[in-house]
């Protein structure tokens, strides 16, 4: 059963136009999907149709198990994703006026005894490769979807084998994207403190969960999420992506409404999360993200970035530029 469904007719009800279209943007988090069981197809032309609504100059592709090699050693099959994105980026370069793929994060299981070989193969496959995301999202509740194969408890970050692979990642000068559910944030804090030289970025605001056992407990979830995020922010090697809040896991259920939400509604529901993160991390470590096409299940690209621009309006021009472009450029070496 699909976790995320795109209803183009439903999305077409939104007529909101982009604001502040001179604002330069790097979108540091998107995916490509093709013929997957859980997510809708999304290709370069669809990305360009979305990014054209705002002034998106570059993007960063995030792993999503796409394009794996169909043969060869199993532990190296994930390198096919890097090879595939490199080919898409080469195609994009033929249209320089459109958003360009400036970097990508691949996938590898850092617990594998041959993790270095995998990381070296990614590096050899494309200069776009910057590091990996190994998703460790897990929860006791079977109602919280997307429990990962090979993840059977909350603290993969603390596993001996994971940390051995993480040291390899660090020694190679690579970066790490983290995605987990909000109760797991203290485990990332412990990892970041033990590896202070490794650049880490937390995806999707740490995913405060609003479904399953967390449904109906938004204030309690917010309190725990805010406390743990503030503690994580004390680690100077950690940045954060501001976005991913339209996913089904967050429990806002915009996708169930008669029409897509406009940017004002998004600001109303999300502002306290965004401003809390910005307050503690500082704009220089915060980057707005689209998480498309996953967030597209509930919102259009135009409305999403309008909401970001409205929330960012209280900050200085330099701070806004950091969150829309500068922080991502520095973290990913663009």
SULVENNOR-V606103 format. One record per helix or strand of 2 or more residues. SS is the DSSP state (h for helix, s for strand). FROM is the first residue (numbers start at 1). TO is the last residue. Records with the same first field share a line. If there is no record, write none. Layout:
SS=FROM-TO / FROM-TO
//
This chain:
h=8-11 / 44-51 / 74-76 / 79-92 / 115-125 / 156-158 / 160-171 / 182-194 / 203-206 / 212-214 / 218-232 / 248-250 / 254-256 / 263-281 / 283-285 / 295-297 / 301-312 / 317-332
s=25-30 / 56-62 / 100-106 / 129-133 / 175-178 / 200-202 / 238-242 / 286-288
//
